[in-house]
Amino acid sequence: MVSNLFSGLCVDHAGDGMVMVSHRGNNRYLVARSAYHRAKGKEYVAFRYQAIETAILGILPRLTIGARQTQSSSILDVLADQLATVDGKTAKLTAREDTMDYDLYLSETNRLATQRKAILAKIEQAKREQSNKPSDTASETITAGATLGDGYR
């Protein structure tokens, strides 16, 4: 069980990661890691974990594939890699066609063809969704931040 879903997602203004702390029973808060460890010059500000969790989980369903993409790899890159893998397996299988049992060969080629078709459908869907204008997640994030306020000092 993960107790803090947002440890890598929530950071303070200086980019410091957040840790979850508990106060008085079940009250959970997110606090900048360095402030929690009493680093010099860091002010201890605690944000209610439940408020952050509600805000972030409220935004996630409204994101489009375009908004969910990371800088390192997009969904299209991942699907292209999957397609290349299936095509590579198909080429290897075709090269061994004469040495394989016919029923096994037919079964594997059909399985790979089905996988390829599913990947191509996902690529087309991702392209359609990417061509649509992504939702304005920046304003939603600002709204969520304004709802949370300045936290507890």
C-alpha positions, -999 to +999 in steps of 0.1 A: +000+000+000+013+034-009+006+059+018+017+090-002+006+089-038+021+123-046+056+121-032+072+126-066+044+150-079+042+176-052+071+199-046+076+232-028+086+265-045+123+254-044+116+220-060+120+201-027+100+169-024+072+165+001+069+140+029+037+129+046+035+134+084+007+126+108-005+148+136-031+139+163-044+106+150-055+104+114-047+140+103-021+136+075-002+165+060+024+171+033+055+190+043+086+200+024+113+173+031+140+198+041+116+217+064+106+185+080+143+178+087+146+213+100+170+226+074+183+261+080+161+288+063+132+264+056+098+272+070+076+243+082+043+246+062+019+217+063-008+211+037-037+187+044-031+156+024-068+149+019-072+183+002-043+177-021-054+142-029-090+154-037-077+183-059-053+161-079-076+131-083-103+156-094-081+169-122-068+136-135-100+123-152-102+155-173-067+152-188-064+142-224-036+119-237-018+150-249-017+165-214-006+132-199+025+129-220+059+132-203+089+150-219+108+117-222+083+097-242+048+102-256+021+076-259+028+075-296+065+067-290+055+038-267+030+025-292+056+028-320+080+007-299+053-019-293+046-020-330+083-024-339+085-053-313+055-071-329+069-066-364+103-079-353+087-110-338+067-115-370+098-113-391+117-138-369+087-161-371+085-158-409+122-167-411+116-199-392+084-208-411+099-239-428+113-253-395+081-249-374+050-270-369+024-255-392-003-252-366+020-235-342+032-212-369-004-203-379-014-198-343+016-174-336+012-154-368-025-149-360-017-139-324+009-114-336-015-101-363-041-095-337-016-076-315-005-055-344-041-046-353-048-036-317-016-014-315-025+003-348-060+011-335-044+026-304-021+047-325-050+060-345-069+068-313-039+086-298-034+106-330-071+117-329-069+126-292-036+145-297-051+165-326-078+178-302-068+207-281-056+194-247-075+206-217-062+237-198-046+218-169-025+248-159-055+268-149-070+238-132-038+234-112-038+271-103-074+267-092-066+237-071-036+255-055-058+285-047-083+262-031-056+247-009-045+281+003-012+288+020-013+257+043-007+256+080+024+272+095 
